């Protein structure tokens, strides 16, 4: 059995919406895109590379999949540390609109029952599965208690609204800090494990 690990770049107010660049995702009128990259330093880069390198496969929502698939297959050689795992490991995609075969090598659809499909993947042998971004999918996975760990880069910025991983659902979920370190930019790299209920 393997774990499902969520990898998220998050603001202090819990937003994961459009971290990379201004027009990455303007849905809902979001105007704060691109808030994240200024907080990267060498420690954060190493943390991301090590996380991706330890993965046995990736789980994506459709929007994140399409965004990554448009870049990483043709990424420059100096980005091989991230591109390598993303391009060579299995990629499982939650989508109601995409059809197989998917263009990015090693990609397949999860099917109609996403929680059931992800639970089945977790039962397989091998290295842990990593979810990257994919806020809508993450909400579903959290709701079904499928996430074992959260690897969060929490940036010292508040954007005032946008997509979040955790819904306002009134459910208490306890976490345990496994590891934490602060970057030179003031971001916090945290790994939290879900506590047993």
N, CA and C atoms as a LAMMPS dump frame, in Angstrom:
ITEM: TIMESTEP
0
ITEM: NUMBER OF ATOMS
591
ITEM: BOX BOUNDS ff ff ff
-5.0000000000000000e+02 5.0000000000000000e+02
-5.0000000000000000e+02 5.0000000000000000e+02
-5.0000000000000000e+02 5.0000000000000000e+02
ITEM: ATOMS id mol type element x y z
1 1 1 N 0.848 -1.191 0
2 1 2 C 0 0 0
3 1 3 C 0.886 1.245 0
4 2 1 N 0.467 2.253 -0.741
5 2 2 C 1.251 3.477 -0.809
6 2 3 C 0.407 4.679 -0.395
7 3 1 N 1.106 5.747 -0.041
8 3 2 C 0.429 6.952 0.429
9 3 3 C 0.081 7.862 -0.748
10 4 1 N -0.873 8.738 -0.487
11 4 2 C -1.202 9.82 -1.407
12 4 3 C -0.755 11.112 -0.742
13 5 1 N 0.156 11.827 -1.399
14 5 2 C 0.762 13.029 -0.839
15 5 3 C 0.356 14.231 -1.68
16 6 1 N -0.227 15.231 -1.028
17 6 2 C -0.655 16.455 -1.704
18 6 3 C 0.486 17.463 -1.682
19 7 1 N 0.823 18.009 -2.836
20 7 2 C 1.865 19.033 -2.975
21 7 3 C 1.188 20.339 -3.378
22 8 1 N 1.228 21.314 -2.48
23 8 2 C 0.525 22.576 -2.749
24 8 3 C 1.387 23.775 -2.4
25 9 1 N 1.302 24.805 -3.246
26 9 2 C 1.839 26.122 -2.934
27 9 3 C 0.65 26.922 -2.439
28 10 1 N 0.773 27.488 -1.238
29 10 2 C -0.396 28.044 -0.56
30 10 3 C -0.074 29.401 0.054
31 11 1 N -1.046 30.301 -0.011
32 11 2 C -0.907 31.583 0.668
33 11 3 C -1.214 31.404 2.152
34 12 1 N -0.906 32.407 2.928
35 12 2 C -1.184 32.348 4.358
36 12 3 C -2.681 32.235 4.638
37 13 1 N -3.515 32.755 3.728
38 13 2 C -4.959 32.613 3.906
39 13 3 C -5.517 31.383 3.197
40 14 1 N -4.652 30.432 2.875
41 14 2 C -5.099 29.125 2.397
42 14 3 C -5.437 29.012 0.928
43 15 1 N -5.077 29.996 0.125
44 15 2 C -5.405 29.986 -1.303
45 15 3 C -4.309 29.281 -2.098
46 16 1 N -4.721 28.459 -3.059
47 16 2 C -3.788 27.751 -3.945
48 16 3 C -4.009 28.145 -5.405
49 17 1 N -4.843 29.12 -5.638
50 17 2 C -5.292 29.555 -6.959
51 17 3 C -4.176 30.257 -7.731
52 18 1 N -3.868 29.772 -8.932
53 18 2 C -2.978 30.441 -9.88
54 18 3 C -1.675 30.94 -9.269
55 19 1 N -0.867 30.055 -8.688
56 19 2 C 0.366 30.522 -8.063
57 19 3 C 1.435 30.966 -9.048
58 20 1 N 1.433 30.408 -10.281
59 20 2 C 2.56 30.582 -11.176
60 20 3 C 2.654 31.889 -11.936
61 21 1 N 1.554 32.309 -12.523
62 21 2 C 1.622 33.545 -13.318
63 21 3 C 0.254 34.2 -13.428
64 22 1 N 0.233 35.445 -13.861
65 22 2 C -0.942 36.315 -13.762
66 22 3 C -2.2 35.737 -14.398
67 23 1 N -2.092 35.159 -15.588
68 23 2 C -3.287 34.679 -16.278
69 23 3 C -3.396 33.152 -16.255
70 24 1 N -2.74 32.527 -15.309
71 24 2 C -2.783 31.065 -15.197
72 24 3 C -4.214 30.557 -15.035
73 25 1 N -4.991 31.198 -14.182
74 25 2 C -6.382 30.804 -13.95
75 25 3 C -7.11 32.016 -13.381
76 26 1 N -7.895 32.666 -14.227
77 26 2 C -8.62 33.865 -13.793
78 26 3 C -10.08 33.553 -13.469
79 27 1 N -10.416 32.272 -13.364
80 27 2 C -11.805 31.898 -13.078
81 27 3 C -12.264 32.54 -11.775
82 28 1 N -13.557 32.885 -11.748
83 28 2 C -14.12 33.548 -10.58
84 28 3 C -13.647 34.983 -10.417
85 29 1 N -13.005 35.521 -11.462
86 29 2 C -12.498 36.895 -11.404
87 29 3 C -11.205 37.029 -10.606
88 30 1 N -10.481 35.925 -10.405
89 30 2 C -9.243 35.977 -9.616
90 30 3 C -8.216 36.846 -10.319
91 31 1 N -7.673 37.845 -9.578
92 31 2 C -6.757 38.824 -10.165
93 31 3 C -5.365 38.803 -9.543
94 32 1 N -5.102 37.835 -8.663
95 32 2 C -3.833 37.834 -7.943
96 32 3 C -2.864 36.759 -8.446
97 33 1 N -3.091 36.243 -9.646
98 33 2 C -2.238 35.182 -10.171
99 33 3 C -0.77 35.558 -10.186
100 34 1 N 0.088 34.556 -9.963
101 34 2 C 1.522 34.778 -9.969
102 34 3 C 2.096 35.172 -8.623
103 35 1 N 1.349 34.948 -7.554
104 35 2 C 1.775 35.372 -6.219
105 35 3 C 2.924 34.539 -5.651
106 36 1 N 3.207 33.387 -6.195
107 36 2 C 4.101 32.432 -5.541
108 36 3 C 5.586 32.52 -5.889
109 37 1 N 5.932 32.632 -7.147
110 37 2 C 7.316 32.388 -7.578
111 37 3 C 8.35 33.286 -6.907
112 38 1 N 7.973 34.459 -6.465
113 38 2 C 8.915 35.354 -5.786
114 38 3 C 9.422 34.774 -4.465
115 39 1 N 8.755 33.742 -3.942
116 39 2 C 9.142 33.163 -2.656
117 39 3 C 10.046 31.938 -2.794
118 40 1 N 10.369 31.561 -4.011
119 40 2 C 11.269 30.429 -4.219
120 40 3 C 12.702 30.828 -3.903
121 41 1 N 13.437 29.927 -3.263
122 41 2 C 14.872 30.073 -3.071
123 41 3 C 15.486 28.688 -3.293
124 42 1 N 16.773 28.547 -3.046
125 42 2 C 17.432 27.258 -3.289
126 42 3 C 16.851 26.153 -2.424
127 43 1 N 16.533 26.458 -1.182
128 43 2 C 15.946 25.461 -0.291
129 43 3 C 14.609 24.97 -0.832
130 44 1 N 13.766 25.886 -1.289
131 44 2 C 12.456 25.517 -1.835
132 44 3 C 12.605 24.702 -3.116
133 45 1 N 13.534 25.095 -3.977
134 45 2 C 13.756 24.338 -5.217
135 45 3 C 14.192 22.908 -4.908
136 46 1 N 15.122 22.761 -3.973
137 46 2 C 15.59 21.423 -3.584
138 46 3 C 14.449 20.608 -3.006
139 47 1 N 13.609 21.217 -2.215
140 47 2 C 12.452 20.558 -1.599
141 47 3 C 11.498 20.037 -2.672
142 48 1 N 11.233 20.846 -3.693
143 48 2 C 10.351 20.425 -4.788
144 48 3 C 10.993 19.279 -5.569
145 49 1 N 12.259 19.425 -5.924
146 49 2 C 12.95 18.389 -6.703
147 49 3 C 12.973 17.067 -5.948
148 50 1 N 13.283 17.114 -4.654
149 50 2 C 13.313 15.885 -3.864
150 50 3 C 11.936 15.245 -3.777
151 51 1 N 10.898 16.054 -3.628
152 51 2 C 9.54 15.528 -3.563
153 51 3 C 9.137 14.839 -4.851
154 52 1 N 9.373 15.509 -5.98
155 52 2 C 9.017 14.92 -7.272
156 52 3 C 9.843 13.662 -7.533
157 53 1 N 11.117 13.696 -7.149
158 53 2 C 11.995 12.561 -7.374
159 53 3 C 11.597 11.329 -6.574
160 54 1 N 10.925 11.531 -5.448
161 54 2 C 10.508 10.407 -4.603
162 54 3 C 9.175 9.814 -5.033
163 55 1 N 8.483 10.469 -5.947
164 55 2 C 7.142 10.024 -6.347
165 55 3 C 7.189 8.734 -7.156
166 56 1 N 6.113 7.97 -7.017
167 56 2 C 5.927 6.788 -7.858
168 56 3 C 4.959 7.052 -8.991
169 57 1 N 4.317 8.201 -8.965
170 57 2 C 3.363 8.599 -9.991
171 57 3 C 2.659 9.859 -9.526
172 58 1 N 1.912 10.477 -10.436
173 58 2 C 1.249 11.744 -10.148
174 58 3 C -0.245 11.648 -10.44
175 59 1 N -1.024 12.366 -9.65
176 59 2 C -2.465 12.467 -9.845
177 59 3 C -2.776 13.941 -10.078
178 60 1 N -3.509 14.211 -11.146
179 60 2 C -3.814 15.588 -11.523
180 60 3 C -5.302 15.769 -11.806
181 61 1 N -5.791 16.963 -11.527
182 61 2 C -7.064 17.391 -12.087
183 61 3 C -6.825 17.83 -13.523
184 62 1 N -7.897 18.01 -14.281
185 62 2 C -7.752 18.321 -15.708
186 62 3 C -6.999 19.614 -15.966
187 63 1 N -7.347 20.693 -15.258
188 63 2 C -6.696 21.983 -15.522
189 63 3 C -5.195 21.915 -15.247
190 64 1 N -4.827 21.332 -14.127
191 64 2 C -3.396 21.216 -13.798
192 64 3 C -2.698 20.326 -14.807
193 65 1 N -3.335 19.225 -15.181
194 65 2 C -2.755 18.325 -16.177
195 65 3 C -2.477 19.076 -17.481
196 66 1 N -3.462 19.798 -17.986
197 66 2 C -3.284 20.506 -19.257
198 66 3 C -2.198 21.573 -19.155
199 67 1 N -2.146 22.271 -18.029
200 67 2 C -1.116 23.292 -17.825
201 67 3 C 0.278 22.664 -17.849
202 68 1 N 0.468 21.591 -17.105
203 68 2 C 1.772 20.942 -17.037
204 68 3 C 2.132 20.247 -18.348
205 69 1 N 1.146 19.633 -18.992
206 69 2 C 1.395 18.924 -20.248
207 69 3 C 1.794 19.879 -21.372
208 70 1 N 1.423 21.146 -21.239
209 70 2 C 1.781 22.119 -22.268
210 70 3 C 3.228 22.597 -22.129
211 71 1 N 3.859 22.287 -20.995
212 71 2 C 5.211 22.791 -20.753
213 71 3 C 6.26 21.697 -20.585
214 72 1 N 6.031 20.757 -19.669
215 72 2 C 7.097 19.863 -19.233
216 72 3 C 7.621 18.883 -20.282
217 73 1 N 6.843 18.403 -21.229
218 73 2 C 7.432 17.508 -22.236
219 73 3 C 8.531 18.171 -23.072
220 74 1 N 8.515 19.497 -23.172
221 74 2 C 9.517 20.228 -23.951
222 74 3 C 10.348 21.175 -23.083
223 75 1 N 10.44 20.874 -21.802
224 75 2 C 11.166 21.751 -20.877
225 75 3 C 12.658 21.755 -21.211
226 76 1 N 13.335 22.862 -20.933
227 76 2 C 14.773 22.926 -21.199
228 76 3 C 15.556 21.949 -20.318
229 77 1 N 16.721 21.598 -20.78
230 77 2 C 17.551 20.593 -20.116
231 77 3 C 17.874 20.956 -18.668
232 78 1 N 18.022 22.242 -18.373
233 78 2 C 18.366 22.649 -17.008
234 78 3 C 17.227 22.38 -16.016
235 79 1 N 16.033 22.048 -16.51
236 79 2 C 14.898 21.731 -15.638
237 79 3 C 14.629 20.226 -15.574
238 80 1 N 15.591 19.428 -15.974
239 80 2 C 15.422 17.972 -16.035
240 80 3 C 15.101 17.365 -14.676
241 81 1 N 15.577 17.948 -13.594
242 81 2 C 15.325 17.388 -12.265
243 81 3 C 13.833 17.32 -11.952
244 82 1 N 13.051 18.26 -12.472
245 82 2 C 11.603 18.236 -12.316
246 82 3 C 10.951 17.569 -13.527
247 83 1 N 11.426 17.887 -14.713
248 83 2 C 10.832 17.342 -15.938
249 83 3 C 10.948 15.827 -15.997
250 84 1 N 12.081 15.282 -15.545
251 84 2 C 12.296 13.84 -15.623
252 84 3 C 11.192 13.029 -14.969
253 85 1 N 10.941 13.236 -13.678
254 85 2 C 9.854 12.488 -13.045
255 85 3 C 8.488 12.754 -13.681
256 86 1 N 8.203 14.031 -13.986
257 86 2 C 6.896 14.345 -14.566
258 86 3 C 6.703 13.672 -15.923
259 87 1 N 7.759 13.591 -16.716
260 87 2 C 7.629 13.025 -18.058
261 87 3 C 7.685 11.506 -18.092
262 88 1 N 8.327 10.882 -17.113
263 88 2 C 8.528 9.428 -17.193
264 88 3 C 7.615 8.615 -16.284
265 89 1 N 7.137 9.197 -15.198
266 89 2 C 6.3 8.441 -14.266
267 89 3 C 4.839 8.433 -14.715
268 90 1 N 4.062 7.459 -14.243
269 90 2 C 2.636 7.427 -14.596
270 90 3 C 1.909 8.668 -14.099
271 91 1 N 0.966 9.118 -14.908
272 91 2 C 0.155 10.279 -14.576
273 91 3 C -1.313 9.866 -14.681
274 92 1 N -2.062 10.077 -13.616
275 92 2 C -3.474 9.705 -13.549
276 92 3 C -4.299 10.98 -13.493
277 93 1 N -5.269 11.103 -14.389
278 93 2 C -5.955 12.382 -14.584
279 93 3 C -7.448 12.244 -14.294
280 94 1 N -7.945 13.157 -13.467
281 94 2 C -9.379 13.235 -13.194
282 94 3 C -9.99 14.221 -14.177
283 95 1 N -10.851 13.728 -15.046
284 95 2 C -11.477 14.603 -16.045
285 95 3 C -12.777 13.998 -16.543
286 96 1 N -13.76 14.873 -16.763
287 96 2 C -15.015 14.452 -17.394
288 96 3 C -15.041 14.829 -18.876
289 97 1 N -14.029 15.583 -19.326
290 97 2 C -14.061 16.092 -20.697
291 97 3 C -12.962 15.537 -21.597
292 98 1 N -11.845 15.09 -21.034
293 98 2 C -10.762 14.538 -21.848
294 98 3 C -11.072 13.104 -22.253
295 99 1 N -10.503 12.687 -23.367
296 99 2 C -10.65 11.311 -23.843
297 99 3 C -9.28 10.687 -24.055
298 100 1 N -9.198 9.394 -23.848
299 100 2 C -7.945 8.686 -24.114
300 100 3 C -7.865 8.352 -25.596
301 101 1 N -6.668 8.259 -26.159
302 101 2 C -5.395 8.374 -25.457
303 101 3 C -5.027 9.833 -25.183
304 102 1 N -4.44 10.043 -24.02
305 102 2 C -3.975 11.377 -23.653
306 102 3 C -2.617 11.617 -24.296
307 103 1 N -2.369 12.873 -24.636
308 103 2 C -1.172 13.226 -25.409
309 103 3 C 0.13 13.068 -24.635
310 104 1 N 0.132 13.429 -23.355
311 104 2 C 1.362 13.37 -22.554
312 104 3 C 1.666 11.914 -22.233
313 105 1 N 2.816 11.457 -22.625
314 105 2 C 3.204 10.053 -22.462
315 105 3 C 3.056 9.591 -21.014
316 106 1 N 2.479 8.392 -20.84
317 106 2 C 2.323 7.811 -19.517
318 106 3 C 1.093 8.28 -18.771
319 107 1 N 0.179 8.971 -19.478
320 107 2 C -1.017 9.517 -18.842
321 107 3 C -2.232 8.654 -19.12
322 108 1 N -3.097 8.526 -18.107
323 108 2 C -4.36 7.8 -18.282
324 108 3 C -5.432 8.446 -17.422
325 109 1 N -6.675 8.245 -17.821
326 109 2 C -7.802 8.808 -17.082
327 109 3 C -8.165 7.912 -15.904
328 110 1 N -8.65 8.524 -14.833
329 110 2 C -9.042 7.782 -13.64
330 110 3 C -10.427 7.155 -13.764
331 111 1 N -11.246 7.622 -14.683
332 111 2 C -12.599 7.083 -14.82
333 111 3 C -13.608 7.942 -14.092
334 112 1 N -14.849 7.461 -14.044
335 112 2 C -15.947 8.259 -13.501
336 112 3 C -15.944 8.35 -11.984
337 113 1 N -15.555 7.285 -11.292
338 113 2 C -15.562 7.271 -9.831
339 113 3 C -14.147 7.568 -9.328
340 114 1 N -13.839 8.856 -9.197
341 114 2 C -12.479 9.287 -8.844
342 114 3 C -12.043 8.746 -7.478
343 115 1 N -12.844 8.893 -6.419
344 115 2 C -12.402 8.369 -5.123
345 115 3 C -12.1 6.869 -5.16
346 116 1 N -12.936 6.118 -5.829
347 116 2 C -12.72 4.664 -5.919
348 116 3 C -11.437 4.35 -6.688
349 117 1 N -11.203 5.071 -7.78
350 117 2 C -10.003 4.84 -8.59
351 117 3 C -8.738 5.19 -7.815
352 118 1 N -8.758 6.302 -7.093
353 118 2 C -7.581 6.708 -6.322
354 118 3 C -7.347 5.737 -5.164
355 119 1 N -8.413 5.309 -4.505
356 119 2 C -8.27 4.325 -3.427
357 119 3 C -7.637 3.039 -3.95
358 120 1 N -8.019 2.62 -5.162
359 120 2 C -7.44 1.412 -5.759
360 120 3 C -5.959 1.609 -6.067
361 121 1 N -5.586 2.777 -6.571
362 121 2 C -4.171 3.071 -6.844
363 121 3 C -3.346 3.026 -5.563
364 122 1 N -3.919 3.506 -4.461
365 122 2 C -3.208 3.495 -3.188
366 122 3 C -2.957 2.073 -2.686
367 123 1 N -3.785 1.136 -3.086
368 123 2 C -3.624 -0.255 -2.65
369 123 3 C -2.487 -0.963 -3.375
370 124 1 N -2.022 -0.401 -4.468
371 124 2 C -0.951 -1.023 -5.238
372 124 3 C 0.392 -0.883 -4.524
373 125 1 N 1.309 -1.753 -4.866
374 125 2 C 2.671 -1.641 -4.359
375 125 3 C 3.406 -0.539 -5.121
376 126 1 N 4.444 -0.018 -4.516
377 126 2 C 5.264 0.974 -5.196
378 126 3 C 5.437 2.228 -4.362
379 127 1 N 6.122 3.19 -4.965
380 127 2 C 6.364 4.461 -4.283
381 127 3 C 5.084 5.286 -4.234
382 128 1 N 5.078 6.259 -3.336
383 128 2 C 3.88 7.049 -3.074
384 128 3 C 3.427 7.844 -4.296
385 129 1 N 2.134 8.11 -4.341
386 129 2 C 1.537 8.95 -5.373
387 129 3 C 1.521 10.39 -4.892
388 130 1 N 1.765 11.323 -5.806
389 130 2 C 1.778 12.745 -5.459
390 130 3 C 0.723 13.483 -6.277
391 131 1 N -0.09 14.262 -5.596
392 131 2 C -1.028 15.163 -6.261
393 131 3 C -0.359 16.525 -6.308
394 132 1 N -0.398 17.171 -7.467
395 132 2 C 0.194 18.503 -7.627
396 132 3 C -0.93 19.47 -7.981
397 133 1 N -1.029 20.563 -7.21
398 133 2 C -2.059 21.565 -7.508
399 133 3 C -3.446 20.941 -7.452
400 134 1 N -4.225 21.141 -8.532
401 134 2 C -5.504 20.428 -8.725
402 134 3 C -6.48 20.683 -7.584
403 135 1 N -6.81 21.942 -7.337
404 135 2 C -7.605 22.307 -6.159
405 135 3 C -8.971 21.63 -6.11
406 136 1 N -9.681 21.547 -7.226
407 136 2 C -11.002 20.899 -7.213
408 136 3 C -10.874 19.42 -6.873
409 137 1 N -9.922 18.745 -7.52
410 137 2 C -9.675 17.334 -7.227
411 137 3 C -9.269 17.162 -5.771
412 138 1 N -8.401 18.049 -5.274
413 138 2 C -7.933 17.94 -3.897
414 138 3 C -9.098 18.009 -2.915
415 139 1 N -10.066 18.871 -3.172
416 139 2 C -11.218 18.951 -2.274
417 139 3 C -11.95 17.619 -2.21
418 140 1 N -12.091 16.958 -3.346
419 140 2 C -12.74 15.644 -3.385
420 140 3 C -11.922 14.611 -2.628
421 141 1 N -10.613 14.614 -2.819
422 141 2 C -9.748 13.643 -2.149
423 141 3 C -9.741 13.852 -0.639
424 142 1 N -9.728 15.121 -0.201
425 142 2 C -9.781 15.42 1.233
426 142 3 C -11.121 14.96 1.806
427 143 1 N -12.19 15.253 1.102
428 143 2 C -13.535 14.888 1.555
429 143 3 C -13.664 13.379 1.764
430 144 1 N -12.985 12.586 0.94
431 144 2 C -13.057 11.122 1.026
432 144 3 C -11.903 10.522 1.836
433 145 1 N -11.187 11.355 2.585
434 145 2 C -10.103 10.899 3.467
435 145 3 C -9.046 10.083 2.725
436 146 1 N -8.692 10.507 1.538
437 146 2 C -7.711 9.781 0.732
438 146 3 C -6.31 10.373 0.815
439 147 1 N -6.177 11.57 1.363
440 147 2 C -4.868 12.214 1.448
441 147 3 C -4.184 11.793 2.755
442 148 1 N -2.958 11.292 2.642
443 148 2 C -2.198 10.853 3.81
444 148 3 C -1.266 11.943 4.337
445 149 1 N -0.714 12.74 3.426
446 149 2 C 0.217 13.807 3.815
447 149 3 C 0 15.035 2.944
448 150 1 N 0.288 16.178 3.537
449 150 2 C 0.278 17.449 2.814
450 150 3 C 1.69 18.015 2.839
451 151 1 N 2.259 18.26 1.663
452 151 2 C 3.549 18.964 1.54
453 151 3 C 3.207 20.368 1.058
454 152 1 N 3.281 21.324 1.981
455 152 2 C 2.826 22.684 1.699
456 152 3 C 3.984 23.661 1.746
457 153 1 N 4.06 24.507 0.734
458 153 2 C 4.92 25.671 0.803
459 153 3 C 3.987 26.842 1.065
460 154 1 N 4.016 27.34 2.3
461 154 2 C 3.099 28.386 2.734
462 154 3 C 3.827 29.722 2.641
463 155 1 N 3.372 30.558 1.717
464 155 2 C 4.035 31.831 1.452
465 155 3 C 3.496 32.939 2.351
466 156 1 N 4.34 33.894 2.734
467 156 2 C 3.908 34.995 3.592
468 156 3 C 3.184 36.07 2.79
469 157 1 N 2.029 35.693 2.265
470 157 2 C 1.225 36.609 1.466
471 157 3 C -0.244 36.234 1.648
472 158 1 N -1.105 37.236 1.614
473 158 2 C -2.552 37.044 1.708
474 158 3 C -3.156 37.619 0.434
475 159 1 N -3.984 36.821 -0.248
476 159 2 C -4.559 37.287 -1.513
477 159 3 C -6.057 37.574 -1.422
478 160 1 N -6.669 37.278 -0.301
479 160 2 C -8.027 37.727 -0.05
480 160 3 C -9.145 36.919 -0.671
481 161 1 N -8.83 35.806 -1.299
482 161 2 C -9.867 34.972 -1.896
483 161 3 C -9.287 34.154 -3.028
484 162 1 N -10.015 33.153 -3.456
485 162 2 C -9.558 32.269 -4.516
486 162 3 C -9.77 30.818 -4.132
487 163 1 N -9.33 29.924 -4.975
488 163 2 C -9.54 28.488 -4.753
489 163 3 C -8.691 27.991 -3.59
490 164 1 N -9.298 27.099 -2.841
491 164 2 C -8.64 26.521 -1.672
492 164 3 C -8.71 24.999 -1.745
493 165 1 N -7.834 24.352 -0.983
494 165 2 C -7.847 22.892 -0.878
495 165 3 C -8.905 22.443 0.126
496 166 1 N -9.054 23.214 1.198
497 166 2 C -9.956 22.827 2.27
498 166 3 C -11.258 23.608 2.169
499 167 1 N -12.357 22.875 2.037
500 167 2 C -13.678 23.49 1.952
501 167 3 C -14.126 23.983 3.325
502 168 1 N -15.063 24.9 3.327
503 168 2 C -15.725 25.316 4.564
504 168 3 C -16.851 24.321 4.836
505 169 1 N -16.462 23.104 5.269
506 169 2 C -17.45 22.039 5.431
507 169 3 C -17.743 21.681 6.88
508 170 1 N -17.097 22.383 7.827
509 170 2 C -17.374 22.128 9.231
510 170 3 C -16.764 20.854 9.786
511 171 1 N -15.931 20.154 8.996
512 171 2 C -15.325 18.901 9.437
513 171 3 C -13.972 19.185 10.083
514 172 1 N -13.759 18.603 11.26
515 172 2 C -12.484 18.738 11.96
516 172 3 C -11.525 17.668 11.439
517 173 1 N -10.359 18.099 10.953
518 173 2 C -9.326 17.184 10.476
519 173 3 C -8.029 17.532 11.188
520 174 1 N -7.494 16.602 11.948
521 174 2 C -6.282 16.86 12.721
522 174 3 C -5.059 16.399 11.944
523 175 1 N -4.026 17.223 12.007
524 175 2 C -2.783 16.941 11.301
525 175 3 C -1.622 16.926 12.289
526 176 1 N -0.555 16.253 11.9
527 176 2 C 0.661 16.189 12.71
528 176 3 C 1.818 16.706 11.872
529 177 1 N 2.572 17.666 12.401
530 177 2 C 3.732 18.192 11.68
531 177 3 C 4.83 17.14 11.664
532 178 1 N 5.232 16.741 10.466
533 178 2 C 6.292 15.753 10.293
534 178 3 C 7.636 16.449 10.15
535 179 1 N 7.621 17.547 9.394
536 179 2 C 8.853 18.279 9.124
537 179 3 C 8.505 19.701 8.741
538 180 1 N 9.341 20.647 9.139
539 180 2 C 9.113 22.031 8.761
540 180 3 C 10.408 22.814 8.737
541 181 1 N 10.527 23.708 7.763
542 181 2 C 11.698 24.576 7.675
543 181 3 C 11.304 25.872 6.976
544 182 1 N 12.016 26.925 7.295
545 182 2 C 11.706 28.242 6.759
546 182 3 C 12.717 28.617 5.683
547 183 1 N 12.231 29.17 4.585
548 183 2 C 13.105 29.594 3.498
549 183 3 C 13.67 30.984 3.788
550 184 1 N 14.618 31.401 2.968
551 184 2 C 15.2 32.737 3.109
552 184 3 C 14.197 33.831 2.754
553 185 1 N 13.111 33.477 2.073
554 185 2 C 12.097 34.45 1.678
555 185 3 C 10.946 34.527 2.678
556 186 1 N 11.024 33.717 3.749
557 186 2 C 9.978 33.734 4.769
558 186 3 C 8.86 32.743 4.543
559 187 1 N 8.953 31.934 3.5
560 187 2 C 7.958 30.878 3.28
561 187 3 C 8.264 29.715 4.218
562 188 1 N 7.236 28.924 4.509
563 188 2 C 7.394 27.768 5.393
564 188 3 C 7.143 26.506 4.585
565 189 1 N 8.115 25.597 4.594
566 189 2 C 7.994 24.297 3.925
567 189 3 C 7.562 23.292 4.978
568 190 1 N 6.352 22.81 4.874
569 190 2 C 5.789 21.966 5.921
570 190 3 C 5.272 20.661 5.348
571 191 1 N 5.557 19.577 6.047
572 191 2 C 4.942 18.294 5.737
573 191 3 C 4.07 17.914 6.915
574 192 1 N 2.782 17.76 6.657
575 192 2 C 1.813 17.374 7.682
576 192 3 C 1.225 16.009 7.319
577 193 1 N 1.127 15.144 8.307
578 193 2 C 0.478 13.852 8.119
579 193 3 C -0.905 13.906 8.761
580 194 1 N -1.857 13.242 8.151
581 194 2 C -3.184 13.145 8.745
582 194 3 C -3.094 12.282 9.991
583 195 1 N -3.739 12.709 11.076
584 195 2 C -3.798 11.899 12.287
585 195 3 C -4.899 10.859 12.134
586 196 1 N -4.677 9.712 12.75
587 196 2 C -5.699 8.673 12.725
588 196 3 C -6.941 9.172 13.446
589 197 1 N -8.098 8.799 12.924
590 197 2 C -9.362 9.218 13.563
591 197 3 C -9.674 8.311 14.739
